[in-house]
């Protein structure tokens, strides 16, 4: 009886040792599994936290965002704090627009003007390069040296496969000692409410209105028409855009700005858009210099110094 009892005892001891070893292994596996599950949950939650932070950064005003955050691409029709920041920057760089957070035609016109001046693609869309230029370009100072007399001519300012632009600058009248802001606004109001009396071409009526579509008569005869749309009227400027059938082609814009430089009231003209032979020829032949010079020195001058 002694031998069977001893054998049973050894079997019990071996079994107990095996169970203990297996139990320890299961507990170790369970511990490792729980740690892995915790790490996985933490890793799953992290993107949500990062995404929320990213959304918060994108919704913030670009002027207060970290410089490492990529600025949003803005275009016509968009609204929000980013648009408001864009409008403030454009205004600070001498291209005034309403700071209302609404990317409308006025903001687009100001943006295109800035892009032209900065040597960027003038597409009216605020992308990475435009944001960088707005944030790094020097802000105009309030103290300016005396401005020379207006050149009284037009010149090509951009010529590529996608854009042909020209600018003009004409003197209207001396304005020493006058309130320039009040004067330019009054002039613009008069120029757009007595439009056909002073503009070189007839066809758009006496009062110019934003959104208006009409056909200018470049030679003041019915045989030649230049259909345009009034896309913007600001405190000291108005912008026309050519429509299909225009002699210079469609989708070309022209902005007329009445401003003061030094002691001279001036007319600034800026035209841009799809290239065309007729657009280039109008500058090369001196046609636009003659037409817009006449508008400045006869049509607009008569508003401030009637005969």
C-alpha positions as CSV (number, residue, x, y, z in Angstrom):
1,X,0.0,0.0,0.0
2,X,2.9,2.3,0.6
3,X,4.1,2.3,-3.1
4,X,0.7,3.2,-4.7
5,X,0.2,6.0,-2.1
6,X,3.7,7.4,-2.9
7,X,3.0,7.2,-6.6
8,X,-0.3,9.1,-6.2
9,X,1.3,11.8,-4.2
10,X,4.0,12.3,-6.9
11,X,1.3,12.5,-9.6
12,X,-0.7,15.1,-7.6
13,X,2.4,17.2,-7.1
14,X,3.3,17.1,-10.8
15,X,-0.3,18.1,-11.7
16,X,-0.4,20.9,-9.2
17,X,2.9,22.3,-10.6
18,X,1.6,22.2,-14.2
19,X,-1.6,24.0,-13.3
20,X,0.3,26.6,-11.4
21,X,2.6,27.2,-14.4
22,X,-0.4,27.4,-16.9
23,X,-2.3,29.8,-14.6
24,X,0.8,32.1,-14.4
25,X,1.1,32.0,-18.2
26,X,-2.6,33.0,-18.6
27,X,-2.3,35.8,-16.1
28,X,0.8,37.2,-17.9
29,X,-0.9,37.0,-21.3
30,X,-4.0,38.7,-19.9
31,X,-1.9,41.4,-18.4
32,X,-0.1,41.9,-21.7
33,X,-3.4,41.9,-23.6
34,X,-4.9,44.5,-21.4
35,X,-1.9,46.8,-21.8
36,X,-2.0,46.4,-25.6
37,X,-5.8,47.1,-25.6
38,X,-5.2,50.3,-23.5
39,X,-2.5,51.4,-25.9
40,X,-4.7,50.7,-28.9
41,X,-7.6,52.7,-27.4
42,X,-5.2,55.6,-26.6
43,X,-3.9,55.5,-30.2
44,X,-7.5,55.5,-31.6
45,X,-8.5,58.5,-29.5
46,X,-5.4,60.5,-30.4
47,X,-6.4,61.3,-34.0
48,X,-9.8,62.7,-32.8
49,X,-7.9,65.0,-30.4
50,X,-5.5,66.0,-33.1
51,X,-8.4,66.5,-35.6
52,X,-10.3,68.7,-33.1
53,X,-7.1,70.8,-32.6
54,X,-6.6,71.1,-36.3
55,X,-10.2,72.2,-36.9
56,X,-9.9,74.8,-34.2
57,X,-6.7,76.1,-35.8
58,X,-8.2,76.3,-39.3
59,X,-11.3,78.2,-37.9
60,X,-9.1,80.7,-36.1
61,X,-8.3,84.1,-37.7
62,X,-5.1,83.6,-39.8
63,X,-3.6,86.6,-38.2
64,X,-3.5,84.7,-34.8
65,X,-2.8,81.2,-36.1
66,X,0.6,79.5,-35.6
67,X,2.7,80.2,-38.7
68,X,3.1,76.4,-39.2
69,X,-0.6,76.0,-39.9
70,X,-1.4,76.1,-43.5
71,X,-3.8,78.9,-44.5
72,X,-7.1,78.1,-46.1
73,X,-7.6,78.6,-49.8
74,X,-10.2,81.4,-50.2
75,X,-12.3,82.3,-53.2
76,X,-15.5,84.2,-54.1
77,X,-18.6,83.2,-52.1
78,X,-16.7,82.1,-49.0
79,X,-17.3,83.7,-45.5
80,X,-15.8,83.6,-42.1
81,X,-12.9,85.0,-40.0
82,X,-10.3,83.9,-42.5
83,X,-12.0,86.1,-45.1
84,X,-12.1,89.0,-42.7
85,X,-8.3,88.6,-42.1
86,X,-7.7,88.6,-45.8
87,X,-9.7,91.8,-46.2
88,X,-7.8,93.5,-43.5
89,X,-4.5,92.5,-45.1
90,X,-5.6,93.7,-48.5
91,X,-6.7,97.1,-47.1
92,X,-3.4,97.5,-45.2
93,X,-1.5,97.0,-48.5
94,X,-3.4,99.8,-50.3
95,X,-6.2,97.7,-51.8
96,X,-9.2,98.7,-49.7
97,X,-12.3,96.5,-49.4
98,X,-15.1,96.0,-46.8
99,X,-13.9,94.0,-43.8
100,X,-17.1,92.1,-43.4
101,X,-16.0,88.4,-43.7
102,X,-17.9,88.0,-47.0
103,X,-15.7,87.2,-50.1
104,X,-17.7,89.2,-52.7
105,X,-16.8,91.0,-55.9
106,X,-15.1,93.9,-54.1
107,X,-12.8,91.6,-52.2
108,X,-12.0,89.7,-55.4
109,X,-11.2,93.0,-57.3
110,X,-8.9,94.1,-54.4
111,X,-7.2,90.7,-54.3
112,X,-6.6,90.6,-58.1
113,X,-5.1,94.1,-57.9
114,X,-2.8,93.0,-55.1
115,X,-1.8,89.8,-57.0
116,X,-0.9,91.9,-60.1
117,X,1.2,94.3,-58.0
118,X,3.0,91.4,-56.2
119,X,3.8,89.5,-59.5
120,X,1.5,86.6,-58.6
121,X,-1.1,84.8,-60.8
122,X,-4.0,87.2,-60.8
123,X,-6.8,84.6,-60.4
124,X,-8.7,86.2,-57.5
125,X,-8.0,83.1,-55.3
126,X,-6.1,83.4,-52.0
127,X,-3.8,80.4,-52.0
128,X,-0.5,79.7,-50.2
129,X,1.7,82.1,-52.3
130,X,-0.9,84.9,-51.9
131,X,-1.1,84.5,-48.2
132,X,2.7,84.5,-47.9
133,X,2.9,87.7,-49.9
134,X,0.2,89.4,-47.9
135,X,1.9,88.5,-44.6
136,X,5.5,89.3,-45.6
137,X,5.2,92.3,-48.0
138,X,5.9,95.7,-46.5
139,X,2.9,97.6,-45.3
140,X,2.7,101.0,-46.9
141,X,3.8,103.8,-44.6
142,X,1.7,106.9,-43.9
143,X,4.6,109.3,-44.7
144,X,5.1,109.3,-48.5
145,X,7.6,111.5,-50.5
146,X,6.0,114.1,-52.8
147,X,4.6,112.3,-55.8
148,X,5.7,113.3,-59.3
149,X,3.2,114.5,-61.8
150,X,1.1,111.7,-63.4
151,X,2.7,110.2,-66.5
152,X,-0.5,110.8,-68.5
153,X,-0.1,107.6,-70.5
154,X,-0.9,103.8,-70.5
155,X,1.6,100.9,-70.4
156,X,1.7,97.1,-70.5
157,X,2.1,95.8,-66.9
158,X,1.7,92.0,-67.6
159,X,1.9,89.9,-70.7
160,X,1.7,86.1,-70.6
161,X,-0.3,83.2,-72.2
162,X,-3.0,83.6,-69.6
163,X,-3.1,87.3,-68.7
164,X,-2.6,90.6,-70.5
165,X,-2.8,93.7,-68.3
166,X,-2.2,97.4,-68.7
167,X,-2.2,100.4,-66.4
168,X,-2.8,104.1,-67.0
169,X,-2.3,107.2,-64.8
170,X,-3.7,110.6,-65.7
171,X,-3.8,113.9,-63.9
172,X,-7.2,115.4,-63.5
173,X,-6.7,118.7,-61.6
174,X,-4.6,120.2,-58.8
175,X,-6.2,119.7,-55.3
176,X,-3.8,121.4,-52.9
177,X,-5.4,121.8,-49.4
178,X,-8.5,119.7,-50.1
179,X,-9.8,116.7,-48.1
180,X,-8.8,113.9,-50.5
181,X,-11.1,111.2,-49.2
182,X,-14.2,113.4,-49.4
183,X,-13.2,114.7,-52.8
184,X,-12.6,111.3,-54.4
185,X,-15.8,109.9,-53.0
186,X,-17.8,112.9,-54.3
187,X,-16.1,112.7,-57.7
188,X,-16.9,108.9,-57.9
189,X,-20.5,109.5,-57.0
190,X,-20.9,112.2,-59.6
191,X,-19.1,110.1,-62.2
192,X,-21.4,107.1,-61.8
193,X,-24.6,109.1,-61.5
194,X,-23.9,111.3,-64.5
195,X,-22.1,108.5,-66.3
196,X,-23.1,109.0,-69.9
197,X,-22.4,112.8,-69.7
198,X,-18.7,112.2,-68.9
199,X,-17.6,108.7,-70.0
200,X,-16.1,108.5,-73.5
201,X,-18.6,105.9,-74.7
202,X,-22.4,106.0,-74.6
203,X,-24.7,103.0,-74.2
204,X,-24.9,102.3,-70.4
205,X,-27.2,105.1,-69.4
206,X,-26.9,108.0,-67.0
207,X,-26.7,106.0,-63.7
208,X,-24.2,103.1,-63.3
209,X,-25.4,100.3,-61.1
210,X,-23.6,97.2,-59.7
211,X,-24.8,94.1,-61.6
212,X,-25.9,96.2,-64.6
213,X,-25.4,94.7,-68.1
214,X,-25.1,97.1,-71.0
215,X,-23.3,97.6,-74.3
216,X,-20.9,100.5,-74.7
217,X,-20.5,102.1,-78.1
218,X,-16.7,102.5,-78.5
219,X,-17.1,104.7,-81.6
220,X,-20.4,106.1,-80.4
221,X,-22.2,104.4,-83.3
222,X,-24.6,101.5,-83.3
223,X,-22.4,99.3,-85.6
224,X,-19.8,98.6,-82.9
225,X,-20.8,97.4,-79.5
226,X,-18.8,96.4,-76.4
227,X,-21.1,94.4,-74.0
228,X,-20.0,94.8,-70.3
229,X,-21.2,94.1,-66.8
230,X,-20.7,96.4,-63.9
231,X,-19.2,94.0,-61.3
232,X,-18.2,96.5,-58.5
233,X,-18.7,100.1,-57.4
234,X,-16.6,101.2,-54.5
235,X,-16.1,104.5,-52.7
236,X,-13.6,105.7,-55.2
237,X,-13.6,103.2,-58.1
238,X,-15.8,101.1,-60.4
239,X,-15.1,97.9,-62.3
240,X,-16.4,96.7,-65.6
241,X,-16.0,93.2,-67.1
242,X,-16.2,92.4,-70.8
243,X,-18.9,89.9,-72.0
244,X,-19.0,87.7,-75.1
245,X,-19.0,89.8,-78.2
246,X,-16.7,92.5,-76.8
247,X,-14.0,93.6,-79.3
248,X,-11.3,92.8,-76.8
249,X,-12.8,89.4,-75.9
250,X,-14.7,88.2,-72.8
251,X,-13.7,88.0,-69.2
252,X,-11.4,91.0,-69.2
253,X,-11.8,93.5,-66.4
254,X,-11.1,97.2,-66.1
255,X,-11.0,99.2,-63.0
256,X,-11.2,103.0,-62.9
257,X,-10.0,104.6,-59.6
258,X,-10.1,108.3,-58.7
259,X,-7.4,109.1,-56.2
260,X,-5.1,111.8,-54.9
261,X,-1.3,111.6,-55.2
262,X,0.7,114.5,-53.9
263,X,-1.4,117.6,-54.7
264,X,-2.9,116.1,-57.9
265,X,-6.3,114.5,-58.4
266,X,-5.8,111.5,-60.7
267,X,-7.5,108.8,-62.7
268,X,-5.9,105.3,-62.4
269,X,-6.9,102.7,-64.9
270,X,-6.1,99.0,-64.5
271,X,-7.2,96.4,-67.1
272,X,-6.5,92.7,-66.9
273,X,-7.7,89.3,-68.1
274,X,-7.5,86.9,-71.1
275,X,-5.0,88.0,-73.7
276,X,-6.2,89.1,-77.1
277,X,-4.7,90.9,-80.1
278,X,-7.1,93.8,-79.8
279,X,-6.3,94.3,-76.1
280,X,-2.5,94.5,-76.9
281,X,-3.2,96.7,-80.0
282,X,-5.2,99.1,-77.9
283,X,-2.1,99.9,-75.9
284,X,0.5,99.6,-78.7
285,X,-1.4,102.0,-80.9
286,X,-2.0,104.5,-78.2
287,X,-5.8,104.1,-78.4
288,X,-6.4,103.6,-74.7
289,X,-4.0,106.5,-73.8
290,X,-6.1,108.8,-75.9
291,X,-9.5,107.5,-74.7
292,X,-8.8,107.3,-71.0
293,X,-6.7,110.5,-71.1
294,X,-9.7,112.3,-72.6
295,X,-12.0,110.8,-69.9
296,X,-9.6,112.1,-67.2
297,X,-8.7,115.5,-68.6
298,X,-12.1,116.4,-70.1
299,X,-14.9,114.3,-68.7
300,X,-13.8,114.1,-65.0
301,X,-12.1,117.5,-65.0
302,X,-15.4,119.1,-65.8
303,X,-16.8,117.7,-62.5
304,X,-14.3,119.7,-60.4
305,X,-13.6,122.6,-62.7
306,X,-16.6,123.2,-64.9
307,X,-16.1,125.6,-67.9
